[in-house]
Amino acid sequence: MRLHVKRTILSPDRTLGKLYIDYQNGKGEQYFCDTLEDTVRKDKIFGKTAIPAGQYRCLNTMSARFKAIMPYIQDVNGFTGVRIHAGNSEADTLGCILVGTIAGNRLINSTIAYNKLWAILKLQKNGYDLQITD
């Protein structure tokens, strides 16, 4: 299985995008939900910078911050603890990818979207790939 975040709006305050899932069933990528991240920057500012576009491997691991098993994005150069989780605005992320439905400059229905996504991802015992494109 492969996730694909296609960033659609890169602003000075936030980055909005679309999350697609390729179940690798021959049907290609299917839209799943919207995303919100910190700002895409050349120079990293802690807690205010989106992870660089690229290819990543994800595993479901225990989050010390959230006290739950969650999607963990591995080997992000210069970042630690990068996850996919629920949240509504750039204030809710420290470089992580938030999921939900775009409403203006924020997300709504984030917990609903995350719970639906987690129901799929928790079955991926050997991990999954993530591609992020600007």
URDAGI-V798124 format. One record per residue. N is the residue number from 0. PSI is psi in radians with two decimals (none if undefined). OMEGA is omega in whole degrees, -180 to 180 (none if undefined). Layout:
# URDAGI-V798124
N/PSI/OMEGA  N/PSI/OMEGA
This chain:
# URDAGI-V798124
0/2.57/-180  1/2.37/173  2/2.58/178  3/2.05/174  4/2.04/176  5/1.90/180  6/2.27/-175  7/-0.55/-179  8/1.94/178  9/1.92/-178  10/2.97/178  11/-0.28/-176  12/-0.43/-174  13/2.94/176  14/2.15/179  15/2.62/-179  16/-2.95/-179  17/2.40/176  18/2.20/177  19/2.60/176  20/2.27/172  21/1.85/-179  22/-0.05/-179  23/0.76/178  24/0.26/179  25/-0.05/-179  26/-0.07/179  27/-2.93/-178  28/2.46/177  29/2.29/178  30/2.38/180  31/-0.90/-179  32/-3.12/177  33/2.86/180  34/2.76/174  35/2.34/179  36/3.00/171  37/3.14/-179  38/2.42/172  39/2.15/-179  40/2.67/174  41/-0.78/180  42/2.23/-176  43/2.34/170  44/2.13/-175  45/2.27/176  46/0.09/-178  47/0.26/-175  48/2.29/175  49/2.65/177  50/2.63/-178  51/2.57/173  52/2.57/180  53/-2.92/-180  54/2.33/-179  55/2.73/173  56/2.42/180  57/2.54/174  58/2.74/174  59/1.98/-177  60/2.89/179  61/2.25/176  62/2.13/177  63/-0.63/-179  64/-0.82/-175  65/-0.17/179  66/0.73/180  67/2.77/173  68/2.25/-175  69/2.92/175  70/2.23/180  71/2.22/179  72/2.01/-173  73/2.70/167  74/0.80/174  75/1.93/-175  76/2.13/178  77/0.00/-179  78/2.67/173  79/2.63/174  80/0.57/-178  81/2.21/-175  82/2.96/167  83/2.21/-178  84/3.13/179  85/2.69/177  86/2.86/-174  87/-0.40/-178  88/3.03/180  89/-0.35/176  90/-0.30/-177  91/0.07/-178  92/2.51/173  93/0.92/-178  94/-0.05/-180  95/2.99/177  96/2.14/177  97/2.58/180  98/2.63/179  99/-2.56/179  100/2.21/-180  101/2.29/173  102/1.68/-175  103/-2.12/-180  104/0.33/-178  105/3.12/177  106/2.56/168  107/2.96/180  108/0.54/-175  109/-0.79/-180  110/-0.68/178  111/-0.84/-180  112/-0.77/-179  113/-0.78/-179  114/-0.67/177  115/-0.72/178  116/-0.78/-180  117/-0.62/178  118/-0.55/178  119/-0.84/-174  120/-0.56/-178  121/-0.29/178  122/-0.17/-177  123/1.40/-174  124/-0.45/-179  125/0.23/179  126/-3.09/-177  127/2.86/-177  128/2.65/177  129/2.24/173  130/2.33/177  131/2.21/179  132/2.51/177  133/none/none
